[in-house]
Amino acid sequence: MAKLTQRLGLTRFEADEYYKKALDAYTKHKLDEAILAMEEAIKLLPSNAEYYAARGFFYLEDGIDEDAKDDFEEALKRYPYEMLAHYGLGIIAYKGQKWDEALAHFTNAYKANPKRPETLYYLALAYHRKNQNRLAFTTMQQANAAFDASGDKKRGEGAQKWAKALEKLAE
């Protein structure tokens, strides 16, 4: 029966339903509920890298960095180009002041999805921490433009402030 269920895609459908529940809980700032829903999705479809990355992100948002790191690494075992996993590991490395590691993960996240403003923002900050301020400035300008394009004014303002500060350092 299990093979028939898999052939019909029912396991995938049920796992995706839990994933949708997790995303809905996350948007309502119910991280515990989001994490539990992702656990159910992972039980049903443990090969899906995106599920591990999403649960890792929820852990990261909840301040449980070690569990987040484990999930991000698990996601990358399943799919080495998982953008959210690289982004999350970049955040953890950045918080730990491991600039080279952060830069490597943000670069990989950027390669996986070059349109994400958050990735550009942290990539610029990592360049700044490595004293590559010219590169940090141009990358922060890209982040600023991407935030504007996405309509995220609050974070766009932060990127704009950083771009002005980095422009002075880059001179």
SELOVO-115322 format. One line per field, with one value per residue: y, z negated, x of N, C-alpha, C in turn; residue in three letters. Coordinates in Angstrom, 1 decimal, padded with zeros to 4 digits. Atoms other than C-alpha are relative to their C-alpha. Layout:
N
n.north: (Y:...) .
n.up: (Z:...) .
n.east: (X:...) .
ca.north: (Y:...) .
ca.up: (Z:...) .
ca.east: (X:...) .
c.north: (Y:...) .
c.up: (Z:...) .
c.east: (X:...) .
residu: (Ala:...) .
//
This chain:
171
n.north: (-001.2:-001.2:-000.3:-000.6:-001.4:-000.8:-000.1:-000.9:-001.3:-000.5:-000.4:-001.4:-001.0:-000.2:-000.7:-001.4:-000.7:-000.4:-001.1:-001.2:-000.3:-000.5:-001.4:-000.8:-000.3:-000.9:-001.4:-000.4:-000.1:001.2:000.8:001.4:000.6:000.2:001.0:001.3:000.3:000.5:001.3:000.9:000.0:000.7:001.4:000.5:-000.1:-000.3:-000.3:-001.3:-000.9:-001.3:000.2:-000.2:-001.4:-000.8:000.3:-000.7:-001.5:-000.2:000.1:-001.2:-001.1:000.2:-000.1:001.3:000.0:001.3:000.8:-000.6:000.4:001.4:000.1:-000.6:000.9:001.1:-000.5:-000.1:001.4:000.4:-000.9:-001.0:-001.4:-000.5:-001.4:-000.4:000.7:-000.8:-001.2:000.2:000.2:-001.2:-000.7:000.6:-000.3:-001.4:-000.3:000.5:-000.8:000.9:-000.7:000.7:001.0:-000.8:-000.5:001.2:000.4:-001.1:000.0:001.2:-000.4:-001.0:000.7:000.8:-000.9:-001.3:-001.1:-000.1:-001.2:000.4:000.6:-001.1:-000.8:000.7:000.2:-001.3:-000.2:000.9:-000.7:-001.1:000.6:000.5:-001.2:-000.1:-000.9:-000.4:001.1:-000.1:-001.1:000.3:001.0:-000.6:-000.7:001.0:000.5:-001.1:000.1:001.2:-000.3:-000.9:000.7:000.9:-000.8:000.1:-001.3:000.0:000.6:-000.8:-001.2:000.5:000.2:-001.4:-000.6:000.7:-000.4:-001.3:000.1:000.7:-000.9:-000.8:000.9:000.5:-001.1) .
n.up: (000.0:000.1:-001.4:-000.8:000.5:-000.6:-001.4:-000.2:000.4:001.2:001.1:-000.4:000.2:001.4:000.5:-000.4:000.8:001.3:-000.3:-000.1:001.4:000.7:-000.5:000.6:001.4:000.1:-000.2:001.2:001.1:000.9:-000.4:000.5:-000.9:-001.3:000.1:000.1:-001.3:-000.8:000.4:-000.7:-001.4:-000.2:000.3:-001.2:-001.2:000.6:-001.0:-000.5:000.6:000.4:001.3:001.0:000.0:000.6:001.5:000.5:000.1:001.1:001.2:000.0:000.4:001.4:000.8:000.3:-001.0:-000.2:-000.8:-001.3:-000.8:-000.4:-001.1:-001.3:-000.5:-000.5:-001.3:-001.0:-000.3:-001.0:-001.1:000.3:-000.4:000.7:000.3:001.4:000.9:-000.1:000.6:001.5:000.5:-000.1:001.1:001.2:000.0:000.2:001.4:000.6:-000.5:-000.9:-001.2:-001.2:-000.1:-000.3:-001.4:-000.9:000.0:-000.6:-001.5:-000.5:000.0:-001.1:-001.2:-000.1:-000.3:000.1:000.1:001.4:000.6:001.3:-000.2:-000.4:001.2:000.9:-000.7:000.2:001.3:000.2:-000.7:000.9:001.1:-000.6:-000.5:-001.4:000.0:-001.4:-000.4:000.9:-000.4:-001.2:000.3:000.8:-001.0:-000.6:001.0:000.1:-001.2:000.1:001.0:-000.7:-001.0:000.8:000.8:001.4:000.3:001.3:-000.2:-001.0:000.6:000.6:-001.1:-000.5:001.0:-000.1:-001.3:000.2:000.8:-000.7:-001.1:000.6:000.3:-001.2:-000.7) .
n.east: (000.8:-000.9:-000.5:001.1:000.1:-001.1:000.2:001.0:-000.5:000.8:-001.0:-000.5:001.1:000.2:-001.2:000.2:001.0:-000.6:-000.9:000.9:000.4:-001.2:-000.1:001.1:-000.3:-001.1:000.5:000.8:-001.0:000.2:-001.2:000.2:000.9:-000.7:-001.0:000.7:000.5:-001.2:-000.4:001.0:-000.3:-001.2:000.3:000.6:-000.8:-001.3:-001.0:000.2:-001.0:000.7:000.6:-001.0:-000.4:001.1:000.0:-001.2:000.3:000.9:-000.9:-000.8:000.8:000.4:-001.2:-000.5:-001.0:-000.7:000.9:000.1:-001.2:000.1:001.0:-000.6:-001.0:000.8:000.6:-001.1:-000.4:001.0:-000.1:-001.1:000.3:001.2:-000.3:000.3:-000.9:-001.2:000.3:000.0:-001.4:-000.7:000.5:-000.7:-001.5:-000.2:000.2:-001.2:-001.1:-000.8:000.2:-000.3:001.1:001.2:-000.1:000.2:001.4:000.8:-000.3:000.7:001.5:000.2:000.0:001.2:001.1:-000.6:001.0:000.4:-000.7:-000.7:-001.3:-000.9:-000.2:-001.0:-001.2:-000.6:-000.6:-001.2:-001.1:-000.4:-000.7:-001.3:-000.6:000.2:001.1:000.4:000.9:001.2:000.8:000.7:000.9:001.1:000.8:000.9:001.0:001.0:000.8:000.8:001.0:001.0:000.8:000.8:001.0:-000.4:-000.6:-000.7:-001.3:-000.7:-000.5:-001.2:-001.0:-000.3:-000.9:-001.3:-000.7:-000.7:-001.2:-001.0:-000.6:-001.1:-001.2:-000.6:-000.8) .
ca.north: (000.0:002.4:002.0:002.7:005.8:007.0:006.3:008.3:011.1:011.2:011.3:014.3:016.0:015.4:016.6:019.7:020.4:020.3:022.6:025.1:024.9:025.6:028.7:029.9:029.5:031.3:034.3:034.4:034.4:030.9:029.4:026.3:025.5:026.0:023.8:021.0:021.2:020.9:017.9:016.2:017.2:015.8:012.5:012.1:013.1:013.0:013.5:017.0:019.5:022.5:021.1:020.9:024.4:025.8:024.1:025.4:028.9:028.6:027.4:030.3:032.8:031.2:031.6:027.9:028.2:024.7:023.0:025.4:024.6:020.9:021.3:023.6:021.1:018.3:020.3:020.8:017.0:016.5:019.5:021.4:024.5:025.0:028.8:029.1:026.6:028.6:031.8:030.4:029.1:032.4:034.1:031.7:032.2:036.0:036.1:034.0:036.5:033.8:036.2:033.9:031.2:033.8:035.2:031.7:030.8:034.2:033.9:030.4:031.7:034.6:032.2:030.0:033.0:036.4:038.3:037.9:041.3:039.7:037.8:040.8:042.8:040.2:039.6:043.3:043.3:040.3:042.1:045.1:042.8:041.6:045.3:045.0:048.2:049.1:045.7:046.1:049.4:048.2:045.1:047.1:049.3:046.2:045.1:048.6:048.3:044.8:045.9:048.8:046.5:044.1:046.9:046.3:049.9:049.2:047.0:049.1:052.1:050.1:049.1:052.8:053.9:051.2:052.2:055.8:054.7:052.2:054.8:056.9:053.9:052.9:056.3) .
ca.up: (000.0:-000.8:002.8:004.3:002.1:003.3:006.9:006.7:005.1:002.0:-000.4:001.5:001.4:-002.3:-003.0:-001.0:-003.0:-006.2:-004.5:-003.7:-007.3:-008.5:-006.2:-007.4:-011.0:-010.4:-008.9:-012.1:-014.2:-015.6:-015.3:-017.5:-015.3:-012.1:-013.3:-014.3:-010.9:-009.2:-011.3:-009.9:-006.4:-006.8:-008.3:-005.1:-002.6:-004.2:-000.9:-000.4:-001.0:-001.1:-004.1:-006.1:-005.0:-006.0:-009.4:-009.9:-009.1:-011.6:-014.2:-013.3:-013.7:-017.1:-018.2:-018.2:-016.1:-016.6:-015.4:-012.6:-011.5:-011.6:-009.4:-006.9:-006.7:-006.2:-003.4:-001.6:-001.8:000.2:002.5:002.5:004.1:001.6:001.3:-002.1:-003.6:-002.4:-003.5:-007.0:-007.4:-006.3:-009.0:-011.6:-010.5:-010.4:-013.9:-014.9:-013.2:-010.8:-007.9:-005.3:-006.0:-005.9:-002.6:-001.1:-002.1:-001.1:002.3:002.8:001.8:004.2:007.0:006.3:006.4:007.3:006.9:003.1:001.4:-002.0:-000.5:001.2:-002.0:-004.1:-001.3:-001.4:-005.1:-004.9:-002.3:-004.7:-007.5:-005.2:-004.5:-000.9:-001.1:002.6:003.3:000.2:001.4:004.9:003.5:000.9:003.8:005.5:002.3:002.0:005.5:004.9:001.7:003.6:006.3:003.7:002.0:-001.3:-002.4:-006.0:-005.0:-002.0:-004.2:-006.2:-003.0:-001.9:-005.2:-004.9:-001.2:-002.3:-005.0:-002.8:000.0:-002.4:-003.4:000.2:001.2) .
ca.east: (000.0:002.9:004.2:000.8:000.5:003.9:003.0:-000.1:001.8:-000.4:002.6:003.9:000.5:000.1:003.7:003.0:-000.1:001.9:004.4:001.6:000.4:004.0:004.2:000.9:001.9:005.1:003.3:001.2:004.5:003.6:007.1:006.4:003.5:005.5:008.3:005.9:004.2:007.6:008.4:005.3:006.2:009.7:008.4:006.3:008.9:012.4:014.2:012.9:015.8:013.4:011.6:014.8:015.8:012.4:012.5:016.0:014.9:012.1:014.6:016.9:014.1:013.3:016.9:017.7:020.9:022.3:019.1:018.9:022.5:021.8:018.7:020.6:023.4:020.9:019.2:022.6:023.3:020.1:020.5:023.8:022.2:019.4:019.4:017.7:020.1:023.1:021.5:020.8:024.3:025.6:023.5:024.9:028.5:028.0:026.6:029.7:032.0:033.2:033.5:035.0:032.4:029.6:030.8:031.0:027.5:026.0:027.8:026.3:022.8:023.2:024.2:021.2:018.8:020.4:017.1:016.8:017.5:018.3:021.1:022.6:022.2:024.2:026.6:027.4:027.9:030.2:032.3:032.4:033.6:036.4:037.3:036.2:034.2:034.1:032.5:030.3:029.1:028.1:026.5:024.5:023.3:022.0:020.3:018.7:017.4:016.1:014.3:012.7:011.6:010.1:008.2:010.0:010.5:011.6:014.5:015.2:015.7:018.3:020.1:020.0:021.7:024.3:025.0:025.7:028.0:029.8:030.2:032.2:034.4:034.9:036.4) .
c.north: (001.3:000.3:000.6:001.4:000.9:000.2:001.0:001.4:000.5:000.4:001.4:001.0:000.3:000.8:001.5:000.8:000.4:001.2:001.3:000.4:000.7:001.5:000.9:000.3:001.0:001.4:000.6:000.1:-001.2:-001.0:-001.4:-000.8:-000.3:-001.1:-001.4:-000.4:-000.5:-001.3:-001.1:-000.1:-000.9:-001.5:-000.6:-000.1:000.5:000.4:001.4:001.0:001.3:-000.1:000.2:001.4:000.9:-000.2:000.7:001.5:000.3:-000.1:001.3:001.2:-000.1:000.0:-001.3:-000.3:-001.4:-000.9:000.5:-000.4:-001.4:-000.2:000.6:-001.0:-001.3:000.3:-000.1:-001.4:-000.5:000.8:001.1:001.4:000.6:001.4:000.3:-000.7:000.8:001.3:-000.1:-000.3:001.2:000.9:-000.5:000.4:001.5:000.4:-000.5:000.7:-000.8:000.6:-000.8:-001.0:000.7:000.4:-001.2:-000.4:001.1:000.0:-001.2:000.3:000.9:-000.8:-000.9:000.9:001.5:001.1:000.2:001.2:-000.3:-000.5:001.0:000.9:-000.6:-000.2:001.3:000.2:-000.9:000.6:001.1:-000.6:-000.4:001.2:000.1:001.0:000.5:-001.0:000.0:001.0:-000.3:-001.1:000.5:000.9:-000.9:-000.5:001.1:000.0:-001.2:000.2:000.9:-000.7:-001.0:000.7:000.0:001.3:000.0:-000.5:000.8:001.3:-000.4:-000.2:001.4:000.6:-000.7:000.4:001.3:-000.2:-000.8:000.8:000.8:-000.8:-000.4:001.1:-000.1) .
c.up: (000.0:001.4:000.9:-000.4:000.6:001.5:000.4:-000.4:-001.3:-001.2:000.3:-000.3:-001.5:-000.6:000.4:-000.8:-001.3:000.2:000.1:-001.4:-000.7:000.5:-000.6:-001.5:-000.2:000.3:-001.1:-001.2:-001.0:000.4:-000.5:000.9:001.4:-000.1:-000.1:001.3:000.9:-000.4:000.7:001.5:000.3:-000.3:001.3:001.2:-000.4:001.0:000.5:-000.7:-000.5:-001.3:-001.1:-000.1:-000.7:-001.5:-000.6:-000.1:-001.2:-001.3:-000.2:-000.5:-001.5:-000.9:-000.4:001.1:000.3:000.8:001.4:000.9:000.4:001.2:001.3:000.6:000.6:001.4:001.1:000.3:001.1:001.3:-000.2:000.4:-000.7:-000.6:-001.4:-001.0:000.0:-000.7:-001.6:-000.6:000.1:-001.2:-001.3:-000.1:-000.2:-001.5:-000.8:000.4:000.8:001.4:001.3:000.3:000.4:001.4:000.9:000.1:000.7:001.5:000.6:000.0:001.1:001.4:000.3:000.3:-000.1:-000.2:-001.5:-000.7:-001.3:000.2:000.4:-001.2:-000.9:000.8:000.0:-001.3:-000.2:000.8:-000.8:-001.1:000.4:000.6:001.5:000.3:001.3:000.5:-000.9:000.4:001.2:-000.3:-000.9:000.9:000.7:-001.0:-000.2:001.1:000.0:-001.1:000.5:000.9:-000.7:-000.8:-001.5:-000.4:-001.2:000.2:001.1:-000.5:-000.7:001.0:000.5:-001.0:000.1:001.3:-000.2:-000.8:000.7:001.2:-000.6:-000.3:001.3:000.7:-000.3) .
c.east: (000.9:000.5:-001.1:-000.2:001.0:-000.2:-001.0:000.3:-000.7:000.9:000.5:-001.0:-000.2:001.2:-000.1:-001.1:000.5:001.0:-000.8:-000.4:001.2:000.2:-001.0:000.2:001.1:-000.4:-000.8:000.9:-000.2:001.1:-000.1:-000.9:000.6:001.0:-000.7:-000.6:001.1:000.5:-000.9:000.3:001.3:-000.2:-000.6:000.9:001.4:001.0:-000.1:000.9:-000.7:-000.7:001.0:000.4:-001.0:000.0:001.2:-000.2:-000.9:000.8:000.9:-000.8:-000.4:001.2:000.7:001.0:000.5:-001.0:-000.2:001.2:-000.1:-001.0:000.6:001.0:-000.7:-000.6:001.1:000.5:-001.0:000.0:001.0:-000.3:-001.2:000.3:-000.2:001.0:001.4:-000.2:000.0:001.4:000.9:-000.4:000.7:001.5:000.2:-000.2:001.2:001.3:001.0:-000.2:000.2:-001.1:-001.3:000.0:-000.2:-001.4:-000.9:000.2:-000.8:-001.5:-000.3:000.0:-001.3:-001.3:000.5:-001.0:-000.4:000.7:000.7:001.4:001.0:000.3:001.2:001.3:000.9:000.7:001.2:001.2:000.6:000.9:001.4:000.8:000.1:-001.1:-000.5:-001.1:-001.2:-000.9:-000.9:-001.0:-001.2:-000.9:-000.9:-001.1:-001.1:-001.0:-001.0:-001.1:-001.0:-000.9:-001.0:-001.1:000.3:000.7:000.8:001.4:000.8:000.6:001.3:001.1:000.5:001.0:001.3:000.8:000.7:001.2:001.1:000.6:001.1:001.2:000.7:000.8:001.5) .
residu: (Met:Ala:Lys:Leu:Thr:Gln:Arg:Leu:Gly:Leu:Thr:Arg:Phe:Glu:Ala:Asp:Glu:Tyr:Tyr:Lys:Lys:Ala:Leu:Asp:Ala:Tyr:Thr:Lys:His:Lys:Leu:Asp:Glu:Ala:Ile:Leu:Ala:Met:Glu:Glu:Ala:Ile:Lys:Leu:Leu:Pro:Ser:Asn:Ala:Glu:Tyr:Tyr:Ala:Ala:Arg:Gly:Phe:Phe:Tyr:Leu:Glu:Asp:Gly:Ile:Asp:Glu:Asp:Ala:Lys:Asp:Asp:Phe:Glu:Glu:Ala:Leu:Lys:Arg:Tyr:Pro:Tyr:Glu:Met:Leu:Ala:His:Tyr:Gly:Leu:Gly:Ile:Ile:Ala:Tyr:Lys:Gly:Gln:Lys:Trp:Asp:Glu:Ala:Leu:Ala:His:Phe:Thr:Asn:Ala:Tyr:Lys:Ala:Asn:Pro:Lys:Arg:Pro:Glu:Thr:Leu:Tyr:Tyr:Leu:Ala:Leu:Ala:Tyr:His:Arg:Lys:Asn:Gln:Asn:Arg:Leu:Ala:Phe:Thr:Thr:Met:Gln:Gln:Ala:Asn:Ala:Ala:Phe:Asp:Ala:Ser:Gly:Asp:Lys:Lys:Arg:Gly:Glu:Gly:Ala:Gln:Lys:Trp:Ala:Lys:Ala:Leu:Glu:Lys:Leu:Ala:Glu) .
//
